[in-house]
Amino acid sequence: MTNELLQISIKDYLEGIGVQTKKEGNKYFASSPFSRDTNWSFVIYPTNTYFDFSTGHGGNIINLVAHLGSYSLSEAAKQLKDGIRYEKYKPNYRKVKEELYKTERFDITKYITKNTTESNAICAYADTRGISEGYECGVFFTRSKDKWIRNPSVAFVHVNKKLEPCGIKFRKITPSTPEDQSPRFSARGQLGFYILPCTPSITNELLLQSPILYIVESESSANSLMMFLRGQVSQKSWIILSRGGVSSAPSLEDLPEQLQELTKKLIIDYDGNEELYNQRLRLYSGLNAQPIKLILPKGEDINSLYVKNEMWKIEQLLLN
């Protein structure tokens, strides 16, 4: 019976619970059914197995159903046998998921590499992107056909509202395969913030010296902004926050309490696409932040300007 269940199409199962899929080559892609991720980060392989890049979970159809409903493997198999389908974002699962995040402490050591060669390569890559600190030498695994691939990466630790580590966002230093066009991966998939300066805790003393909270879209831009500000203003006179992308954004209530009262400056790159710029403004509207419109050539951001030593182009906007 188990072998018969494993023949049930993951693609058909997901589409049956309202998850849209799209075909690219011999694979299918979808948004993660395990999280609120809106990217095409869930891949279904020709072997009828899957890997979810937003949470790091993979397996067969039974693993999928078990993970969706917090079932044991035997319970998941019975669900499939009885033809019971899980509903995406079912309220009882959201509650289970949120309770899990409250009780299970994130273990950062699982994603840190101890390999000196890998660490040196990661640091060298980070340096080319203007990132000199505020990151870890990370590693994660992706599956390609029948083997696991090790991915040395620049790893940015995210923290929750209590400023405790709750996840990591990675940037791979080399593609896993020639076809690999997805350099980013998030461990845990939980809502988190990347905050600079990276201190063990944000103390009241630091907040008194940090009247401005800069909000940027990517961790690499956050690092470049940190290095630029260090040369312009006294150290520890600012805090930089990033959510690592623009698929979702925090509201004022989402911020740690220590940050809610700070003066907030929202930095948005603008390359002539007015619709995209306004979309991002609306996305961050719940922060009540002062928007700073950075007019840049297409494809450039704070990080690329810093690497090219061209931060003078936006200096007045950032410091006024």
VOGU-3710 file (C-alpha; in Angstrom, 3 decimals, decimal comma):
1> mtnellqisi> 0,000/0,000/0,000  2,844/2,420/0,822  4,273/2,080/-2,683  0,853/2,895/-4,147  0,565/5,997/-1,972  3,996/7,188/-3,104  2,685/7,226/-6,678  0,137/9,939/-5,792  1,235/13,059/-7,656  2,555/15,834/-5,393
11> kdylegigvq> 1,650/18,332/-8,136  -1,953/17,095/-8,312  -2,224/17,002/-4,526  -1,054/20,599/-4,153  -3,318/21,847/-6,932  -6,175/20,017/-5,207  -5,682/22,125/-2,081  -5,427/25,380/-4,007  -1,676/25,704/-4,538  -0,848/26,872/-8,047
21> tkkegnkyfa> 2,072/25,198/-9,841  4,070/26,083/-12,942  6,313/23,923/-15,105  9,931/24,806/-15,912  11,921/22,170/-17,758  11,178/18,815/-16,165  10,281/20,306/-12,775  7,231/22,036/-11,292  7,408/25,044/-8,968  4,976/26,489/-6,425
31> sspfsrdtnw> 4,877/28,860/-3,485  5,540/27,124/-0,192  2,465/25,385/1,259  4,235/25,416/4,647  4,584/29,183/5,057  3,281/32,521/3,811  6,149/32,709/1,348  4,912/34,051/-2,020  7,986/33,149/-4,112  8,257/30,069/-6,351
41> sfviyptnty> 10,463/28,407/-3,744  8,856/24,955/-3,674  10,185/22,554/-6,345  8,688/19,204/-7,417  11,139/16,836/-9,077  10,407/14,235/-11,812  10,894/11,543/-9,137  7,706/12,846/-7,432  9,726/14,252/-4,535  9,981/17,867/-3,410
51> fdfstghggn> 12,185/20,384/-1,672  10,953/23,617/-0,099  13,669/26,280/-0,186  11,756/28,602/2,159  11,770/26,122/5,054  14,444/23,566/4,129  11,978/20,660/4,158  11,855/17,912/1,522  10,718/14,363/0,844  7,891/12,381/-0,744
61> iinlvahlgs> 4,104/12,764/-0,744  3,780/11,181/2,713  6,406/13,571/4,138  4,494/16,447/2,534  1,159/15,564/4,130  2,804/14,819/7,481  4,541/18,204/7,515  1,436/20,071/6,352  -0,791/18,755/9,110  1,763/18,006/11,845
71> yslseaakql> 0,946/14,290/11,495  3,121/11,262/12,079  4,107/9,388/8,901  1,552/6,645/9,643  -1,187/9,238/10,210  -0,245/10,987/6,972  -0,380/7,692/5,075  -3,872/7,049/6,448  -4,959/10,534/5,362  -3,789/9,777/1,829
81> kdgiryekyk> -5,382/6,312/1,819  -8,719/7,780/2,923  -8,517/10,526/0,310  -8,493/13,338/2,906  -6,880/16,516/1,601  -5,201/19,137/3,728  -6,353/22,743/3,295  -3,616/25,328/2,821  -3,368/27,795/5,728  -6,047/25,958/7,681
91> pnyrkvkeel> -6,499/27,898/10,972  -5,653/24,933/13,208  -2,338/24,440/11,373  -1,454/28,130/11,697  -1,958/27,790/15,423  0,257/24,696/15,569  2,911/26,466/13,530  2,859/29,619/15,672  3,005/27,570/18,871  5,992/25,679/17,464
101> ykterfditk> 7,850/28,922/16,869  7,103/30,040/20,422  8,442/26,886/22,033  11,186/25,580/19,744  14,402/27,553/19,971  16,184/28,172/16,690  19,536/26,369/16,546  21,914/28,549/14,544  24,780/26,036/14,838  23,067/23,748/12,298
111> yitknttesn> 23,701/26,313/9,583  27,263/27,408/10,368  30,249/25,856/8,580  33,395/24,868/10,460  35,288/24,199/7,219  38,192/26,689/6,928  38,344/26,502/3,130  34,607/27,221/2,880  34,831/30,041/5,426  37,685/31,698/3,520
121> aicayadtrg> 35,742/31,454/0,257  32,630/32,921/1,908  34,584/35,839/3,385  36,237/36,522/0,022  32,860/36,557/-1,714  31,338/38,817/0,945  34,220/41,242/0,516  33,474/41,576/-3,214  29,944/42,671/-2,286  31,089/45,255/0,250
131> isegyecgvf> 30,112/43,076/3,219  32,848/42,985/5,818  30,942/42,054/8,989  27,499/41,389/10,384  27,184/37,912/8,859  28,078/34,284/9,566  29,841/31,713/7,392  26,871/29,509/6,670  26,051/26,308/4,844  22,850/24,596/3,744
141> ftrskdkwir> 21,929/21,674/1,523  19,752/21,467/-1,576  18,684/18,355/-3,410  19,352/17,829/-7,101  17,894/14,651/-8,591  19,350/11,887/-6,413  22,023/13,742/-4,458  22,407/16,474/-1,851  24,508/19,540/-2,695  26,408/21,514/-0,057
151> npsvafvhvn> 26,007/25,296/-0,407  28,598/27,486/1,397  26,889/30,837/1,902  26,959/34,269/3,419  24,441/33,850/6,257  22,451/36,708/7,775  20,873/35,906/11,138  17,312/37,132/11,648  15,863/37,966/15,053  12,288/38,039/16,359
161> kklepcgikf> 10,498/40,725/18,346  12,429/39,674/21,451  15,652/40,128/19,454  16,409/36,384/19,701  17,711/34,470/16,637  14,743/32,961/14,798  16,105/32,156/11,340  18,805/32,725/8,745  18,778/34,081/5,212  21,547/32,827/2,951
171> rkitpstped> 23,233/34,075/-0,191  25,050/31,285/-2,011  28,568/32,144/-3,139  28,421/29,851/-6,204  25,505/28,285/-8,124  24,655/24,707/-7,151  24,255/23,769/-10,814  24,738/25,640/-14,109  20,949/26,081/-14,256  20,723/27,411/-10,691
181> qsprfsargq> 19,271/30,916/-10,718  18,189/31,026/-7,062  21,041/32,337/-4,902  18,904/32,950/-1,812  17,426/30,560/0,722  15,771/31,089/4,115  16,110/28,660/7,009  12,967/28,279/9,089  10,816/30,614/7,003  9,752/32,596/10,062
191> lgfyilpctp> 9,136/36,321/9,996  12,369/37,915/11,145  14,454/41,062/11,056  18,106/41,540/10,274  19,345/44,307/12,564  22,619/46,254/12,581  24,721/47,048/14,543  24,891/43,353/15,449  24,980/43,478/19,232  24,017/40,733/21,721
201> sitnelllqs> 21,073/42,927/22,731  19,822/46,374/21,877  20,108/48,199/25,189  18,450/51,421/26,308  21,887/53,066/26,245  22,294/52,143/22,579  18,816/53,445/21,790  19,635/56,796/23,376  22,575/57,053/20,984  20,515/55,752/18,044
211> pilyiveses> 17,712/58,184/17,226  17,347/56,888/13,641  16,197/53,484/12,427  17,066/52,950/8,753  14,917/50,369/6,948  16,309/48,770/3,786  15,173/45,852/1,658  18,170/43,516/1,607  20,801/42,388/4,073  23,686/43,136/1,717
221> sanslmmflr> 22,455/46,715/1,304  22,103/46,930/5,084  25,763/46,005/5,470  26,876/48,543/2,879  24,808/51,254/4,537  26,365/50,357/7,887  29,901/50,685/6,494  29,061/53,993/4,831  27,475/55,505/7,942  30,434/54,429/10,024
231> gqvsqkswii> 32,617/56,784/8,053  30,143/59,661/8,306  28,650/59,647/11,808  29,711/58,513/15,245  29,584/54,774/15,811  26,389/53,361/17,344  24,341/56,419/16,377  21,947/54,444/14,170  20,305/51,049/13,773  19,625/49,395/10,413
241> lsrggvssap> 16,838/46,897/9,850  16,133/44,631/6,892  13,516/42,012/6,196  15,547/40,651/3,293  13,134/41,208/0,423  9,890/42,914/-0,429  7,367/40,073/-0,577  6,103/41,203/2,822  6,904/44,040/5,197  6,499/44,692/8,919
251> sledlpeqlq> 3,929/47,007/10,424  4,729/49,210/13,402  3,303/46,564/15,745  5,630/43,935/14,267  8,749/45,831/15,326  10,445/45,073/18,646  9,111/47,514/21,225  12,542/49,113/21,609  12,444/50,201/17,955  8,884/51,471/17,624
261> eltkkliidy> 9,560/54,957/18,992  12,656/55,684/16,904  12,635/58,035/13,937  12,284/55,711/10,955  13,707/56,303/7,477  12,550/53,928/4,748  15,050/53,616/1,883  13,563/52,473/-1,447  15,574/52,040/-4,633  13,923/53,668/-7,672
271> dgneelynqr> 14,991/52,823/-11,225  12,185/54,574/-13,110  9,512/51,960/-12,416  6,887/54,144/-10,739  4,427/51,302/-10,252  6,984/49,179/-8,404  8,088/52,133/-6,282  4,500/52,930/-5,233  3,881/49,248/-4,546  6,798/49,185/-2,123
281> lrlysglnaq> 5,630/52,393/-0,484  2,239/50,794/0,155  3,910/47,632/1,401  5,725/49,525/4,162  2,916/51,985/4,903  2,246/50,440/8,324  5,652/51,592/9,609  4,924/55,323/9,516  8,437/55,829/8,155  9,856/58,762/6,207
291> piklilpkge> 10,504/57,469/2,649  13,838/58,184/0,997  13,624/57,740/-2,786  16,990/56,621/-4,137  17,054/57,272/-7,893  19,474/54,704/-9,314  20,275/53,042/-12,646  18,308/49,849/-13,295  19,691/46,886/-11,372  21,678/48,955/-8,868
301> dinslyvkne> 21,126/49,349/-5,139  23,028/50,623/-2,091  25,206/47,529/-2,156  26,326/48,009/-5,771  27,029/51,716/-5,147  29,140/50,890/-2,104  31,166/48,277/-3,976  31,854/50,806/-6,760  32,726/53,526/-4,215  29,870/55,712/-5,467
311> mwkieqllln> 27,948/56,312/-2,240  28,436/60,046/-2,798  25,549/59,822/-5,257  23,087/59,343/-2,389  25,038/60,829/0,541  22,859/63,924/0,977  19,640/61,925/0,890  20,847/59,560/3,589  22,351/62,098/5,964  19,818/64,940/5,798
//
